[in-house]
Amino acid sequence: MSSTINAQVVDSVAATSTLVLGQAPASAQAMVDLVAAQALGVLLHGAVHRHQQSAMSGAAAATAACTRILAARSATAAAPPAVQPGPAPATGGKPASKEG
């Protein structure tokens, strides 16, 4: 009876070894694909993050520039320049006639 169990154990181990050896290349390739997909995902996440940060910096710079422009315009609009009276219009020596 020990020879039957021994033969079954040997056959089971041989079948398992064959199965593992047969699946190893596919498992290894799947793991390589998984790692490549993970690396690509991290790379794209970083690229999107850098793009968003760049866009926010650009928007902040544009907002600051617009704020300065508007502040400069409101400062000049608040105090209009004083208007000096000009010389009297020349009538050519004739009195102004009233039409009526």
C-alpha positions in Angstrom: 0.0 0.0 0.0 2.9 2.4 0.6 3.9 2.0 -3.0 0.5 3.2 -4.2 0.5 6.3 -2.0 4.1 6.9 -2.9 3.2 6.7 -6.6 0.3 9.0 -6.2 2.4 11.6 -4.3 5.1 11.5 -7.0 2.4 11.8 -9.7 0.8 14.7 -7.9 4.1 16.5 -7.4 5.0 16.0 -11.0 1.7 17.3 -12.2 1.9 20.3 -10.0 5.5 21.0 -11.1 4.4 20.8 -14.7 1.5 23.0 -14.1 3.6 25.6 -12.3 6.3 25.5 -15.0 3.6 25.8 -17.7 2.0 28.8 -16.0 5.2 30.6 -15.0 5.8 32.5 -18.3 2.2 33.7 -18.5 2.3 34.7 -14.8 5.6 36.5 -15.3 4.3 38.4 -18.3 1.2 39.3 -16.5 3.2 40.7 -13.6 5.4 42.7 -16.1 2.3 44.1 -17.7 0.8 45.0 -14.3 4.0 46.8 -13.2 4.2 48.7 -16.5 0.6 49.8 -16.2 1.2 50.9 -12.6 4.3 52.9 -13.7 2.4 54.5 -16.6 -0.4 55.5 -14.3 1.9 57.1 -11.8 3.7 58.9 -14.7 0.4 60.3 -16.1 -0.8 61.2 -12.6 2.4 63.3 -12.1 2.0 64.9 -15.5 -1.6 65.9 -14.8 -0.7 67.3 -11.4 2.2 69.4 -12.9 -0.2 70.7 -15.6 -2.8 71.7 -13.0 -0.2 73.4 -10.9 1.1 75.3 -13.9 -2.4 76.4 -14.9 -3.1 77.6 -11.4 0.1 79.6 -11.3 -0.8 81.1 -14.6 -4.2 82.0 -13.4 -2.8 83.5 -10.3 -0.4 85.6 -12.3 -3.1 86.8 -14.6 -5.3 87.7 -11.7 -2.5 89.7 -10.0 -1.8 91.6 -13.2 -5.5 92.4 -13.7 -5.8 93.5 -10.1 -2.8 95.9 -10.6 -4.3 97.3 -13.8 -7.7 97.9 -12.2 -6.1 99.4 -9.1 -4.0 101.8 -11.3 -7.1 102.8 -13.3 -9.3 103.4 -10.3 -6.5 105.5 -8.6 -6.3 107.8 -11.7 -10.1 107.9 -12.1 -10.7 108.9 -8.5 -8.7 112.1 -8.9 -9.4 113.6 -12.3 -7.0 116.3 -13.4 -8.0 119.9 -12.7 -9.3 121.7 -15.8 -7.8 125.1 -16.3 -10.0 127.7 -18.0 -8.8 128.5 -21.5 -8.6 131.9 -23.1 -11.8 133.6 -24.2 -12.8 132.8 -27.8 -11.9 135.5 -30.2 -14.9 137.3 -31.8 -12.9 139.3 -34.3 -13.7 142.7 -32.7 -17.4 142.3 -33.4 -19.9 142.1 -30.6 -21.6 138.8 -30.3 -25.1 139.0 -31.9 -28.1 137.6 -30.3 -30.3 135.8 -32.6 -33.7 135.2 -31.6 
